[in-house]
Amino acid sequence: MSGIPRTPPLTVDIIIEIEDSIVIIERRNEPVGLAFPGGFVDYGESCETAARREALEETGLEITLGGLLGVYSDPARDPRGHTVSIVYTAHAKGSPQAGDDARRAFCLQAHEIDPARLVFDHARILADYLKLRIDHSTLSS
């Protein structure tokens, strides 16, 4: 094992759209605050499968993945230690119900999300998502 390089754990985060709102969770565990649903990828699991699993565990929602928003790898993105997150957009129907390590799960419109209350690097992820939405709506016009 000594020849295997140490690498950061892999995580997924999901921006779940329900109509014109986005699903937010209030985390039960440290770091406490608001976040997009997500979590660690299990060994032997694809990132896409992990995203669907984490969404279901934390929000009770079955999601349809939309696309890849980005890969976030800043060593300081998670105060618990260096992680790399694959971030997806997704769509769902229904109402989120908190589960697993989510204290609450609810929907907000993008402009209602206070970036200062988001943990990890989710404020940056939100900004990238909003830029993508603006760029996409400009292309559609």
N, CA, C and O of each residue as an XYZ file, in Angstrom:
564
protein
N       0.809     -1.203      0.000
C       0.000      0.000      0.000
C       0.849      1.262      0.000
O       0.350      2.325     -0.369
N       2.098      1.185      0.395
C       2.906      2.395      0.518
C       3.154      3.074     -0.826
O       3.446      4.270     -0.856
N       3.046      2.345     -1.939
C       3.271      2.941     -3.244
C       2.062      3.665     -3.802
O       2.169      4.346     -4.822
N       0.899      3.531     -3.148
C      -0.323      4.185     -3.628
C      -0.352      5.617     -3.105
O      -0.249      5.843     -1.899
N      -0.494      6.593     -4.018
C      -0.514      7.981     -3.553
C      -1.771      8.280     -2.728
O      -2.830      7.692     -2.943
N      -1.627      9.185     -1.804
C      -2.767      9.638     -1.005
C      -3.555     10.624     -1.850
O      -2.992     11.587     -2.370
N      -4.839     10.394     -1.989
C      -5.688     11.282     -2.780
C      -6.874     11.733     -1.936
O      -7.267     11.040     -0.998
N      -7.448     12.889     -2.263
C      -8.599     13.369     -1.491
C      -9.833     12.523     -1.770
O      -9.997     12.008     -2.876
N     -10.701     12.376     -0.771
C     -11.958     11.662     -0.981
C     -12.813     12.353     -2.048
O     -12.757     13.570     -2.220
N     -13.594     11.551     -2.752
C     -14.467     12.040     -3.814
C     -15.885     12.189     -3.281
O     -16.407     11.297     -2.614
N     -16.498     13.323     -3.583
C     -17.869     13.587     -3.169
C     -18.684     14.027     -4.377
O     -18.141     14.323     -5.441
N     -19.993     14.062     -4.190
C     -20.904     14.630     -5.180
C     -21.803     15.636     -4.480
O     -22.124     15.481     -3.302
N     -22.198     16.649     -5.200
C     -23.212     17.592     -4.753
C     -24.198     17.744     -5.898
O     -23.831     17.615     -7.065
N     -25.462     18.019     -5.557
C     -26.496     18.075     -6.573
C     -27.347     19.321     -6.387
O     -27.878     19.571     -5.305
N     -27.468     20.093     -7.452
C     -28.430     21.196     -7.470
C     -29.703     20.627     -8.080
O     -29.789     20.416     -9.290
N     -30.684     20.384     -7.226
C     -31.936     19.759     -7.648
C     -32.971     20.849     -7.898
O     -33.324     21.609     -6.996
N     -33.447     20.910     -9.127
C     -34.481     21.873     -9.503
C     -35.848     21.205     -9.417
O     -36.052     20.111     -9.945
N     -36.770     21.869     -8.753
C     -38.176     21.468     -8.737
C     -38.941     22.686     -9.212
O     -39.048     23.688     -8.504
N     -39.472     22.587    -10.421
C     -40.109     23.723    -11.089
C     -39.119     24.887    -11.105
O     -38.051     24.764    -11.704
N     -39.440     26.004    -10.470
C     -38.538     27.164    -10.512
C     -37.772     27.353     -9.202
O     -37.285     28.446     -8.916
N     -37.668     26.282     -8.406
C     -36.977     26.348     -7.118
C     -35.821     25.352     -7.074
O     -35.695     24.474     -7.928
N     -34.981     25.517     -6.049
C     -33.824     24.660     -5.834
C     -33.927     24.055     -4.435
O     -34.318     24.729     -3.483
N     -33.574     22.783     -4.326
C     -33.613     22.087     -3.040
C     -32.365     22.434     -2.232
O     -31.239     22.351     -2.722
N     -32.599     22.822     -0.991
C     -31.544     23.149     -0.031
C     -31.751     22.259      1.191
O     -32.883     21.961      1.573
N     -30.646     21.843      1.795
C     -30.764     21.129      3.066
C     -30.093     21.950      4.166
O     -29.155     22.709      3.920
N     -30.595     21.777      5.368
C     -29.903     22.275      6.551
C     -29.186     21.075      7.139
O     -29.816     20.084      7.507
N     -27.867     21.165      7.228
C     -27.054     20.034      7.686
C     -27.234     19.772      9.175
O     -27.300     20.700      9.982
N     -27.313     18.500      9.519
C     -27.413     18.069     10.914
C     -26.026     18.008     11.558
O     -25.881     18.252     12.756
N     -25.008     17.681     10.754
C     -23.653     17.474     11.264
C     -22.727     18.621     10.853
O     -23.056     19.422      9.978
N     -21.573     18.680     11.497
C     -20.567     19.692     11.167
C     -20.056     19.477      9.747
O     -19.867     18.339      9.319
N     -19.838     20.543      9.035
C     -20.167     21.920      9.392
C     -21.671     22.178      9.245
O     -22.269     21.859      8.217
N     -22.263     22.751     10.276
C     -23.689     23.043     10.293
C     -23.952     24.268      9.432
O     -23.188     25.233      9.462
N     -25.013     24.227      8.679
C     -25.415     25.331      7.817
C     -26.235     24.798      6.667
O     -26.684     23.652      6.678
N     -26.422     25.641      5.679
C     -27.188     25.257      4.499
C     -26.253     24.732      3.426
O     -25.103     25.159      3.319
N     -26.763     23.795      2.631
C     -25.944     23.184      1.588
C     -26.850     22.599      0.508
O     -28.058     22.451      0.693
N     -26.245     22.278     -0.600
C     -26.913     21.467     -1.597
C     -26.781     20.013     -1.147
O     -25.789     19.662     -0.509
N     -27.755     19.163     -1.461
C     -27.625     17.752     -1.093
C     -26.363     17.148     -1.700
O     -25.931     17.541     -2.784
N     -25.784     16.193     -0.990
C     -24.596     15.528     -1.512
C     -23.910     14.703     -0.452
O     -24.363     14.619      0.690
N     -22.802     14.091     -0.853
C     -22.052     13.281      0.082
C     -20.957     12.508     -0.606
O     -20.641     12.749     -1.771
N     -20.384     11.582      0.121
C     -19.241     10.831     -0.362
C     -19.647      9.735     -1.337
O     -20.698      9.111     -1.194
N     -18.797      9.516     -2.327
C     -18.969      8.416     -3.274
C     -18.428      7.157     -2.616
O     -17.300      7.147     -2.123
N     -19.224      6.103     -2.606
C     -18.791      4.825     -2.030
C     -17.859      4.110     -3.006
O     -17.971      4.269     -4.221
N     -16.950      3.330     -2.462
C     -16.050      2.534     -3.288
C     -16.889      1.592     -4.151
O     -17.795      0.926     -3.652
N     -16.580      1.542     -5.458
C     -17.319      0.694     -6.392
C     -18.575      1.335     -6.942
O     -19.320      0.687     -7.676
N     -18.831      2.584     -6.610
C     -20.038      3.296     -7.026
C     -19.662      4.398     -8.019
O     -18.660      5.086     -7.823
N     -20.436      4.569     -9.059
C     -20.184      5.676     -9.980
C     -20.648      6.981     -9.343
O     -21.474      6.975     -8.429
N     -20.119      8.086     -9.823
C     -20.524      9.399     -9.303
C     -22.006      9.649     -9.558
O     -22.690     10.231     -8.717
N     -22.503      9.217    -10.706
C     -23.919      9.411    -11.033
C     -24.814      8.625    -10.072
O     -25.836      9.131     -9.609
N     -24.420      7.392     -9.782
C     -25.188      6.584     -8.837
C     -25.133      7.200     -7.446
O     -26.141      7.230     -6.739
N     -23.966      7.690     -7.049
C     -23.829      8.344     -5.741
C     -24.720      9.575     -5.655
O     -25.334      9.818     -4.616
N     -24.803     10.356     -6.731
C     -25.652     11.553     -6.731
C     -27.115     11.172     -6.535
O     -27.821     11.797     -5.743
N     -27.570     10.151     -7.253
C     -28.965      9.716     -7.098
C     -29.209      9.171     -5.689
O     -30.249      9.445     -5.089
N     -28.253      8.401     -5.161
C     -28.391      7.838     -3.811
C     -28.429      8.932     -2.761
O     -29.307      8.936     -1.898
N     -27.477      9.867     -2.826
C     -27.419     10.946     -1.831
C     -28.676     11.818     -1.879
O     -29.201     12.215     -0.838
N     -29.154     12.113     -3.083
C     -30.384     12.908     -3.203
C     -31.550     12.193     -2.528
O     -32.321     12.812     -1.795
N     -31.677     10.895     -2.773
C     -32.770     10.123     -2.177
C     -32.617     10.048     -0.661
O     -33.597     10.220      0.064
N     -31.397      9.793     -0.167
C     -31.171      9.683      1.281
C     -31.443     10.994      2.007
O     -32.043     10.990      3.082
N     -31.013     12.104      1.441
C     -31.112     13.386      2.146
C     -32.420     14.131      1.910
O     -32.831     14.932      2.749
N     -33.082     13.877      0.774
C     -34.285     14.654      0.437
C     -35.510     13.799      0.163
O     -36.617     14.328      0.058
N     -35.335     12.481      0.044
C     -36.449     11.617     -0.304
C     -36.873     11.730     -1.761
O     -37.894     11.164     -2.153
N     -36.103     12.451     -2.567
C     -36.469     12.702     -3.966
C     -35.708     11.779     -4.912
O     -34.500     11.581     -4.780
N     -36.439     11.227     -5.862
C     -35.804     10.525     -6.968
C     -35.523     11.573     -8.032
O     -36.425     12.295     -8.458
N     -34.280     11.652     -8.456
C     -33.868     12.714     -9.372
C     -33.543     12.159    -10.750
O     -33.236     10.979    -10.922
N     -33.625     13.060    -11.723
C     -33.118     12.812    -13.064
C     -31.946     13.757    -13.243
O     -32.114     14.975    -13.198
N     -30.762     13.204    -13.445
C     -29.582     14.046    -13.605
C     -29.695     14.870    -14.886
O     -30.100     14.370    -15.936
N     -29.327     16.142    -14.769
C     -29.342     17.030    -15.923
C     -27.991     17.054    -16.605
O     -27.875     16.684    -17.774
N     -26.990     17.479    -15.902
C     -25.660     17.567    -16.470
C     -24.642     17.877    -15.405
O     -24.969     18.068    -14.233
N     -23.411     17.922    -15.835
C     -22.300     18.224    -14.946
C     -22.134     19.735    -14.858
O     -21.930     20.394    -15.878
N     -22.218     20.287    -13.656
C     -21.970     21.717    -13.459
C     -20.478     21.975    -13.393
O     -19.987     22.933    -13.990
N     -19.742     21.122    -12.664
C     -18.307     21.329    -12.558
C     -17.670     20.400    -11.550
O     -18.338     19.619    -10.872
N     -16.354     20.509    -11.473
C     -15.547     19.764    -10.517
C     -14.897     20.797     -9.606
O     -14.259     21.736    -10.081
N     -15.057     20.624     -8.311
C     -14.579     21.591     -7.329
C     -13.543     20.903     -6.448
O     -13.844     19.925     -5.763
N     -12.319     21.425     -6.475
C     -11.212     20.702     -5.840
C     -10.319     21.557     -4.956
O      -9.247     21.103     -4.557
N     -10.725     22.773     -4.639
C      -9.920     23.615     -3.759
C      -9.669     22.864     -2.451
O     -10.625     22.447     -1.797
N      -8.415     22.683     -2.057
C      -8.124     21.951     -0.820
C      -8.831     22.531      0.410
O      -9.008     21.822      1.401
N      -9.233     23.788      0.368
C      -9.898     24.422      1.510
C     -11.423     24.396      1.383
O     -12.104     25.032      2.187
N     -11.975     23.689      0.408
C     -13.426     23.727      0.164
C     -14.234     23.099      1.301
O     -15.395     23.453      1.505
N     -13.628     22.175      2.036
C     -14.315     21.489      3.126
C     -13.457     21.628      4.381
O     -12.309     21.183      4.384
N     -13.983     22.233      5.446
C     -13.173     22.437      6.653
C     -12.753     21.131      7.333
O     -11.861     21.139      8.181
N     -13.379     20.023      6.975
C     -13.023     18.729      7.580
C     -11.799     18.109      6.915
O     -11.207     17.172      7.450
N     -11.418     18.632      5.745
C     -10.277     18.094      5.022
C     -10.484     18.205      3.528
O     -11.587     18.492      3.061
N      -9.426     17.978      2.784
C      -9.449     18.113      1.327
C     -10.377     17.064      0.708
O     -10.188     15.865      0.913
N     -11.372     17.517     -0.043
C     -12.252     16.652     -0.828
C     -12.359     17.222     -2.230
O     -12.082     18.401     -2.452
N     -12.754     16.396     -3.160
C     -13.045     16.830     -4.522
C     -14.509     16.504     -4.773
O     -14.951     15.380     -4.533
N     -15.264     17.490     -5.258
C     -16.685     17.266     -5.499
C     -17.020     17.387     -6.982
O     -16.608     18.329     -7.660
N     -17.772     16.415     -7.457
C     -18.375     16.439     -8.777
C     -19.780     16.993     -8.551
O     -20.552     16.423     -7.781
N     -20.118     18.101     -9.216
C     -21.403     18.746     -8.973
C     -22.293     18.601    -10.209
O     -21.907     18.947    -11.326
N     -23.490     18.080     -9.967
C     -24.476     17.860    -11.022
C     -25.675     18.771    -10.837
O     -25.970     19.214     -9.727
N     -26.360     19.044    -11.932
C     -27.703     19.601    -11.861
C     -28.655     18.429    -12.042
O     -28.302     17.415    -12.645
N     -29.865     18.579    -11.515
C     -30.849     17.506    -11.609
C     -32.247     18.100    -11.524
O     -32.431     19.252    -11.132
N     -33.212     17.296    -11.894
C     -34.624     17.679    -11.804
C     -35.344     16.640    -10.964
O     -34.970     15.468    -10.939
N     -36.390     17.096    -10.273
C     -37.217     16.194     -9.482
C     -38.624     16.758     -9.418
O     -38.871     17.917     -9.751
N     -39.534     15.907     -8.980
C     -40.917     16.315     -8.714
C     -41.221     15.960     -7.277
O     -40.644     15.028     -6.718
N     -42.137     16.714     -6.678
C     -42.534     16.422     -5.314
C     -41.990     17.438     -4.333
O     -41.513     18.506     -4.717
N     -42.069     17.088     -3.066
C     -41.590     17.944     -1.982
C     -40.472     17.227     -1.246
O     -40.618     16.058     -0.890
N     -39.355     17.911     -1.011
C     -38.259     17.260     -0.294
C     -38.627     16.985      1.159
O     -39.303     17.781      1.811
N     -38.162     15.836      1.650
C     -38.345     15.431      3.041
C     -36.967     15.112      3.607
O     -36.251     14.276      3.057
N     -36.592     15.767      4.695
C     -35.257     15.581      5.270
C     -35.035     14.145      5.710
O     -35.919     13.503      6.277
N     -33.843     13.662      5.437
C     -33.441     12.328      5.864
C     -31.938     12.275      6.022
O     -31.248     13.246      5.711
N     -31.422     11.158      6.499
C     -29.992     10.939      6.672
C     -29.396     12.059      7.515
O     -29.839     12.265      8.645
N     -28.414     12.785      7.011
C     -27.792     13.834      7.822
C     -28.352     15.226      7.530
O     -27.721     16.233      7.852
N     -29.535     15.279      6.921
C     -30.208     16.573      6.699
C     -31.206     16.807      7.830
O     -32.085     15.981      8.076
N     -31.063     17.929      8.507
C     -32.019     18.299      9.557
C     -33.341     18.756      8.936
O     -34.423     18.424      9.420
N     -33.222     19.532      7.842
C     -34.386     20.013      7.092
C     -34.055     19.966      5.617
O     -32.888     20.060      5.236
N     -35.063     19.821      4.791
C     -34.915     19.920      3.338
C     -36.077     20.766      2.844
O     -37.227     20.527      3.214
N     -35.781     21.751      2.014
C     -36.809     22.669      1.562
C     -36.392     23.282      0.229
O     -35.262     23.103     -0.225
N     -37.310     23.998     -0.382
C     -37.043     24.626     -1.678
C     -37.010     26.142     -1.544
O     -37.787     26.734     -0.795
N     -36.107     26.746     -2.277
C     -36.026     28.201     -2.390
C     -35.798     28.555     -3.852
O     -35.224     27.774     -4.611
N     -36.249     29.728     -4.231
C     -35.868     30.223     -5.546
C     -34.416     30.661     -5.458
O     -33.952     31.072     -4.394
N     -33.706     30.577     -6.559
C     -32.263     30.855     -6.558
C     -31.939     32.206     -5.931
O     -30.975     32.314     -5.173
N     -32.722     33.234     -6.230
C     -32.429     34.570     -5.695
C     -32.701     34.683     -4.196
O     -32.285     35.654     -3.564
N     -33.401     33.694     -3.619
C     -33.689     33.703     -2.184
C     -32.581     33.047     -1.353
O     -32.581     33.153     -0.126
N     -31.652     32.380     -2.008
C     -30.586     31.677     -1.288
C     -29.518     32.680     -0.872
O     -28.941     33.369     -1.712
N     -29.261     32.756      0.425
C     -28.241     33.652      0.960
C     -26.888     32.938      0.901
O     -26.652     32.011      1.676
N     -25.988     33.359     -0.012
C     -24.699     32.687     -0.141
C     -23.897     32.650      1.167
O     -23.110     31.729      1.383
N     -24.093     33.640      2.032
C     -23.347     33.698      3.296
C     -23.747     32.567      4.242
O     -22.996     32.250      5.165
N     -24.909     31.955      4.033
C     -25.361     30.867      4.911
C     -24.974     29.489      4.388
O     -25.187     28.482      5.063
N     -24.401     29.446      3.179
C     -24.013     28.173      2.587
C     -22.656     27.724      3.117
O     -21.737     28.533      3.255
N     -22.534     26.432      3.412
C     -21.272     25.878      3.899
C     -20.446     25.348      2.734
O     -20.873     25.379      1.579
N     -19.261     24.864      3.065
C     -18.303     24.373      2.077
C     -18.039     25.494      1.068
O     -17.928     26.660      1.448
N     -17.940     25.143     -0.202
C     -17.776     26.146     -1.257
C     -19.069     26.294     -2.044
O     -19.046     26.622     -3.230
N     -20.206     26.050     -1.379
C     -21.481     26.054     -2.079
C     -21.904     27.439     -2.553
O     -22.734     27.539     -3.457
N     -21.363     28.508     -1.977
C     -21.633     29.851     -2.519
C     -21.017     29.974     -3.910
O     -21.629     30.546     -4.812
N     -19.822     29.446     -4.083
C     -19.179     29.458     -5.406
C     -19.960     28.586     -6.388
O     -20.154     28.965     -7.543
N     -20.404     27.423     -5.927
C     -21.198     26.534     -6.772
C     -22.490     27.225     -7.191
O     -22.889     27.140     -8.353
N     -23.145     27.908     -6.258
C     -24.367     28.651     -6.580
C     -24.080     29.724     -7.624
O     -24.841     29.876     -8.579
N     -22.995     30.465     -7.453
C     -22.636     31.509     -8.424
C     -22.400     30.910     -9.811
O     -22.831     31.479    -10.814
N     -21.722     29.773     -9.871
C     -21.479     29.115    -11.163
C     -22.789     28.641    -11.782
O     -22.985     28.757    -12.991
N     -23.684     28.109    -10.958
C     -24.992     27.660    -11.433
C     -25.793     28.836    -11.996
O     -26.379     28.736    -13.073
N     -25.813     29.950    -11.260
C     -26.563     31.124    -11.727
C     -25.973     31.664    -13.026
O     -26.713     32.087    -13.913
N     -24.654     31.653    -13.143
C     -24.008     32.089    -14.390
C     -24.409     31.171    -15.535
O     -24.701     31.639    -16.636
N     -24.426     29.876    -15.284
C     -24.840     28.913    -16.304
C     -26.279     29.170    -16.739
O     -26.580     29.130    -17.932
N     -27.169     29.433    -15.782
C     -28.576     29.711    -16.113
C     -28.696     30.975    -16.946
O     -29.463     31.018    -17.909
N     -27.934     32.012    -16.576
C     -27.980     33.263    -17.339
C     -27.437     33.041    -18.741
O     -28.040     33.477    -19.721
N     -26.293     32.359    -18.839
C     -25.701     32.078    -20.147
C     -26.652     31.238    -20.997
O     -26.787     31.485    -22.196
N     -27.313     30.245    -20.390
C     -28.217     29.375    -21.128
C     -29.446     30.154    -21.606
O     -29.900     29.969    -22.736
N     -29.989     31.034    -20.736
C     -31.183     31.802    -21.151
C     -30.820     32.811    -22.232
O     -31.661     33.124    -23.074
N     -29.598     33.329    -22.237
C     -29.154     34.244    -23.278
C     -29.059     33.513    -24.620
O     -29.434     34.054    -25.660
N     -28.555     32.281    -24.582
C     -28.457     31.478    -25.803
C     -29.820     31.095    -26.334
O     -30.000     30.978    -27.546
N     -30.792     30.897    -25.441
C     -32.136     30.484    -25.832
C     -32.948     31.632    -26.419
O     -33.938     31.402    -27.115
N     -32.535     32.866    -26.142
C     -33.305     34.038    -26.589
C     -33.088     34.327    -28.051
O     -33.661     35.277    -28.585
